[in-house]
């Protein structure tokens, strides 16, 4: 029996949610890794990526819109995308979706309709890279960036060859991840850091990532307080004082900042207690604002922990020797 080996060109992508055009500013930093972000119009999504959304493509729909480039976008595809689990923040006002793509030329060999090469390796490679990149970006600044799916598809025709859904992805369509031009210089250094959780940061890191899986600001707040407490607290005595003092030392550059941070964090403990026990606070609290501030506190702490490379006992003893003292009451 004769065999006939052919090759097909394939492309590897990850769909990226809750970002805007500013994500394209990262591309010069990803060149060395062989990846780039792309903004793709909804009309092109329907024509070339419909299989990702399990949507039957019709090149000549009866009812359609025209996009800014005069391309057809069917009413059926728009209705499907509006409520799809992969749909992004304000998809239709953005008029595009964002993808991370592997830039390398990829091919699969086929013999008698059987794929000879390991397509799973290609798909998992971009899924793993996407996962690590998103975690680094979450640790850089606020924004609910995520990725619901990574996939391998034919370059011509768009047939889906393999997909990997993120098992813990939840898109509550909240705050977009946005980069300013001034962020890129800091991001250049930030992306070189490993951010591999260790004994000191492992539990804290898990609590932090859980905030991206919840839409309730109360739960996010509790997760972030637990994340910081898992780093700074060593024993059950004077937990709020120890946490407030040690976190304030890390966040502050002078005595005035220390006093302000200490008072703020002690107040956060009072709020945490009321939330945990289902009690109402005396005045209305901007929990979303507190979550954003605590998230930024955590990002500073993680970088601090990477720089010092200590275990919890060493960190506790080290911070006890530092200034800006507020003695235990």
C-alpha positions in Angstrom: 0.0 0.0 0.0 1.5 3.3 -1.1 1.7 6.2 1.4 1.4 9.8 0.7 2.7 12.4 3.1 1.4 15.9 3.0 2.0 19.0 5.2 -0.5 21.5 6.4 0.4 24.9 7.8 -1.1 25.5 11.3 -1.3 28.4 13.7 -1.3 28.5 17.5 -3.3 31.1 19.4 -4.6 32.0 22.8 -7.7 34.1 23.1 -7.1 37.0 25.6 -9.9 38.6 27.5 -10.4 41.9 29.3 -7.7 43.9 27.5 -7.7 46.8 25.1 -5.4 48.0 22.2 -2.7 48.9 24.7 -1.8 45.2 25.1 -0.1 45.6 21.7 2.5 47.7 23.3 4.0 44.6 24.8 4.9 43.0 21.5 8.5 44.3 21.2 9.2 42.6 24.6 7.8 39.2 23.3 9.8 39.0 20.0 12.6 37.0 21.6 10.1 34.4 22.8 8.4 34.2 19.4 5.0 35.5 20.3 2.9 38.6 19.6 -0.5 40.0 20.5 -3.0 40.6 17.7 -6.2 42.6 17.5 -8.6 40.9 15.0 -11.8 42.4 13.7 -15.1 40.6 14.5 -15.7 40.0 10.8 -12.4 38.2 10.4 -13.2 36.3 13.6 -16.4 35.0 12.0 -14.7 34.1 8.7 -11.5 32.5 10.1 -12.0 31.7 13.8 -15.7 30.6 13.8 -14.7 27.0 14.7 -13.3 28.2 18.0 -16.8 29.3 18.9 -18.5 26.2 17.4 -20.3 28.5 15.0 -21.3 27.3 11.5 -19.9 29.9 9.0 -22.0 31.2 6.2 -20.0 33.5 3.8 -23.3 34.9 2.5 -25.6 35.6 5.5 -29.1 36.9 4.8 -28.9 39.5 7.6 -25.6 41.2 8.4 -23.8 44.4 9.4 -20.9 46.1 7.8 -17.9 46.8 10.0 -15.6 49.8 9.6 -13.7 48.1 6.8 -17.0 47.3 5.0 -16.7 43.5 5.8 -19.8 41.5 6.6 -20.6 40.5 10.2 -23.7 38.3 10.4 -26.5 39.1 12.9 -26.4 35.4 14.0 -22.7 35.6 14.8 -23.1 38.8 16.7 -26.0 37.4 18.8 -24.0 34.3 19.6 -20.9 36.3 20.5 -22.8 38.7 22.7 -23.6 35.9 25.2 -20.7 33.5 24.6 -18.6 32.4 27.6 -15.5 33.7 25.7 -16.9 37.1 25.0 -14.8 40.0 26.2 -15.5 43.3 28.1 -17.4 45.6 25.7 -16.6 43.3 22.7 -18.8 45.3 20.3 -17.6 48.7 21.3 -14.0 47.5 20.8 -15.1 45.8 17.5 -12.4 43.2 17.8 -11.0 40.4 19.9 -7.4 40.0 21.1 -5.2 37.0 20.7 -1.7 35.9 21.6 -0.1 34.1 18.6 3.0 32.0 18.2 5.0 33.7 15.4 6.9 30.6 14.3 5.9 28.8 11.1 4.2 25.6 12.2 3.4 22.6 10.1 1.9 19.2 10.7 2.7 16.1 8.5 -0.2 14.0 7.5 0.0 10.4 6.1 -3.2 8.7 4.9 -5.3 11.2 6.8 -3.4 10.5 10.0 -1.5 13.4 11.7 2.0 12.2 12.3 3.3 15.1 14.5 2.3 15.7 18.0 -0.2 18.6 17.8 -0.7 18.4 21.6 2.9 19.7 22.1 2.2 22.7 20.0 -1.1 23.5 21.7 0.2 23.0 25.3 3.3 25.1 24.5 1.3 28.3 23.8 -1.1 27.5 26.6 1.8 27.2 29.1 3.4 30.4 27.8 0.0 32.3 28.0 -0.6 31.1 31.5 2.8 32.3 32.8 2.6 35.6 30.9 -0.9 36.4 32.3 0.3 35.7 35.8 3.2 38.1 35.4 0.9 40.8 34.0 -1.6 40.3 36.9 1.3 40.9 39.2 2.3 44.1 37.3 -0.9 46.1 37.6 -4.6 45.9 38.1 -6.9 44.5 35.3 -8.9 41.3 34.9 -6.8 39.9 32.1 -7.4 36.2 31.4 -7.4 33.5 28.7 -10.3 31.1 28.3 -8.8 29.0 25.5 -5.7 28.1 23.6 -5.9 26.4 20.3 -4.3 25.1 17.2 -6.0 25.7 13.8 -5.4 25.3 10.1 -3.9 28.4 8.6 -6.1 28.0 5.5 -9.8 27.2 6.1 -9.6 27.7 9.9 -10.5 24.2 11.0 -9.9 23.7 14.7 -7.3 20.9 15.3 -7.0 21.1 19.1 -8.1 23.3 21.9 -7.3 23.6 25.6 -9.8 25.4 27.8 -8.6 27.0 31.0 -10.3 25.0 33.7 -10.5 27.8 36.2 -11.3 30.7 33.8 -14.3 32.9 34.8 -15.0 36.0 32.9 -17.1 38.5 34.9 -16.4 41.2 32.4 -14.9 43.7 34.9 -11.9 45.9 34.5 -9.8 45.9 31.4 -6.0 45.5 31.7 -4.6 48.7 30.3 -1.0 49.7 29.7 0.3 53.2 29.4 3.4 54.0 27.3 5.3 54.8 30.5 4.6 51.3 31.8 6.7 49.6 29.2 10.1 50.4 30.7 9.1 48.9 34.0 7.5 46.0 32.3 10.7 45.2 30.5 12.3 44.4 33.9 9.2 42.9 35.4 8.8 40.2 32.7 12.3 38.9 33.3 11.4 38.0 36.9 10.4 34.4 37.5 7.6 34.9 40.2 7.9 31.2 41.1 6.0 30.7 44.4 8.2 29.5 47.2 7.6 28.4 50.8 7.0 32.0 51.9 4.7 33.1 49.0 3.0 29.9 47.8 -0.3 30.3 49.8 -0.3 34.1 49.3 0.0 33.7 45.6 -2.9 31.2 45.5 -5.1 33.6 47.5 -4.2 36.4 45.1 -5.1 34.4 42.0 -8.4 33.5 43.5 -9.4 37.1 43.3 -9.6 36.7 39.5 -12.1 33.9 39.9 -14.7 35.9 42.0 -16.9 38.8 41.1 -17.9 39.6 44.7 -15.7 42.4 46.1 -16.1 41.1 49.6 -14.6 37.7 48.7 -11.8 39.5 46.8 -11.1 41.6 49.9 -11.0 38.6 52.2 -8.7 36.7 49.8 -6.2 39.6 49.6 -6.2 40.1 53.4 -5.5 36.3 53.8 -2.8 36.5 51.1 -0.9 39.2 53.0 -1.5 37.6 56.4 0.0 34.3 55.2 3.3 36.1 54.5 3.6 38.4 57.5 2.0 36.5 60.4 3.9 33.8 62.3 1.8 33.1 65.4 -1.8 33.7 66.7 -0.7 36.6 69.0 -1.4 40.2 68.0 -2.1 39.2 64.4 -3.5 42.5 63.3 -0.7 44.5 64.9 2.0 42.2 63.4 0.5 42.3 60.0 -0.1 46.1 60.1 3.4 46.8 61.3 5.4 44.5 59.0 3.3 45.3 55.9 3.7 49.0 56.7 7.5 48.6 56.9 7.6 47.1 53.4 5.3 49.7 51.9 6.8 52.8 53.6 9.9 54.9 52.9 9.6 57.2 55.9 8.1 57.5 59.4 5.1 59.5 58.1 4.2 56.9 55.5 4.6 54.2 58.1 2.1 55.8 60.5 -0.4 56.3 57.7 -0.1 52.8 56.4 -0.2 51.3 59.9 -3.5 53.1 60.7 -4.9 52.1 57.3 -4.1 48.5 57.6 -5.4 48.3 61.2 -8.7 49.7 59.9 -8.8 47.1 57.1 -8.7 44.4 59.8 -11.8 46.0 61.4 -13.5 45.9 58.0 -12.4 42.3 57.5 -13.8 41.2 60.8 -17.2 42.7 60.0 -17.3 41.2 56.5 -16.3 37.8 57.9 -19.0 37.8 60.5 -21.7 39.2 58.2 -21.9 42.5 60.0 -22.6 45.9 58.4 -20.2 48.7 58.7 -21.1 52.1 60.2 -20.5 53.9 56.9 -20.6 53.0 53.3 -17.2 51.6 52.2 -15.8 51.6 48.7 -14.8 47.9 48.7 -13.8 48.0 45.0 -11.4 50.8 45.8 -10.0 48.8 48.8 -9.6 45.7 46.7 -7.6 47.7 44.1 -5.4 49.2 46.8 -4.8 45.9 48.6 -4.0 44.3 45.2 -1.3 46.9 44.6 0.0 46.4 48.2 0.3 42.7 47.4 2.2 43.3 44.1 4.8 45.4 46.1 5.1 42.7 48.7 5.7 39.9 46.2 8.5 41.8 44.6 9.9 42.5 48.0 9.8 38.8 48.9 11.6 37.9 45.6 14.4 40.4 46.4 15.1 39.2 50.0 14.7 35.4 49.4 13.8 34.5 53.1 11.5 32.0 54.7 8.7 33.2 57.0 10.7 33.0 60.3 13.7 34.9 58.7 11.3 37.5 57.3 9.6 37.9 60.7 12.9 38.4 62.6 14.2 40.7 59.9 11.2 43.0 60.0 11.3 43.0 63.8 14.7 44.7 63.6 13.5 47.5 61.4 12.5 51.1 62.3 9.2 53.0 62.4 8.3 51.1 65.5 4.8 50.9 66.9 5.2 48.8 70.1 2.6 46.0 70.8 -0.1 47.2 73.1 
